[in-house]
């Protein structure tokens, strides 16, 4: 399923596939996984947003991977005063 178009035929085709998988009496888990895989194929990343948490493991490595892949990364910082207001 390439050339994804949220307004067009491919969106309707995937929606039908997903519905059939979600109501399947047998093999539902595999059918849902197959529907998800079909949707996630041949995508182009347009952008991402996240909140950096310095306490969370892997944040610096994730940012480095995005930069290495040629993606533009913009970091914003919000400061809170020490009184918590």
C-alpha positions in Angstrom: 0.0 0.0 0.0 2.1 2.9 -1.2 1.1 6.4 -2.1 -1.0 6.8 1.1 -3.7 9.4 0.6 -5.9 10.1 3.6 -8.7 11.4 1.4 -8.5 8.8 -1.3 -9.0 5.2 -2.1 -6.0 3.8 -0.2 -7.4 5.2 3.0 -10.7 3.6 2.4 -9.0 0.3 1.4 -7.0 0.3 4.6 -10.0 1.2 6.8 -11.8 -1.8 5.3 -8.8 -4.1 6.0 -8.5 -2.9 9.6 -12.2 -3.3 10.2 -12.2 -6.9 8.9 -9.2 -7.6 11.1 -10.7 -6.1 14.2 -13.9 -8.2 13.9 -12.1 -11.4 12.9 -13.1 -14.3 15.2 -9.9 -16.2 14.4 -6.4 -14.8 14.0 -7.4 -11.3 15.0 -4.1 -10.4 16.5 -2.2 -11.4 13.4 -4.7 -9.7 11.1 -4.4 -6.5 13.1 -0.6 -6.7 13.0 -0.8 -7.1 9.2 -3.1 -4.1 8.9 -0.7 -2.0 11.0 2.3 -3.2 8.9 0.5 -2.3 5.7 -0.2 1.2 7.0 3.3 1.8 8.3 5.0 0.9 5.0 6.7 3.4 2.7 6.0 6.4 4.9 8.0 9.7 4.8 8.7 11.3 8.1 7.6 15.0 7.9 8.2 16.0 11.4 8.1 15.0 15.1 7.5 16.7 18.3 8.5 15.7 21.8 9.3 16.9 25.3 12.9 16.3 26.3 13.2 14.8 29.7 16.8 14.9 30.9 15.9 12.2 33.4 14.7 9.8 30.8 17.3 7.4 29.4 18.1 7.5 25.7 17.0 11.0 25.0 20.5 12.2 23.9 21.0 9.1 21.8 17.6 9.5 20.1 18.4 13.1 19.2 21.8 12.0 17.8 20.1 9.4 15.7 17.6 11.9 14.3 20.5 14.3 13.4 22.5 11.4 11.8 19.5 10.6 9.6 19.5 14.1 8.3 16.5 15.4 10.1 16.3 18.9 11.4 16.0 19.0 15.2 14.8 22.1 17.1 15.0 22.0 20.8 13.0 24.4 23.0 13.5 25.0 26.7 10.8 26.1 29.1 12.0 27.3 32.4 9.9 27.3 35.6 10.7 29.6 38.5 11.9 27.9 41.6 8.6 28.7 43.5 6.8 26.4 41.0 4.4 29.0 39.7 
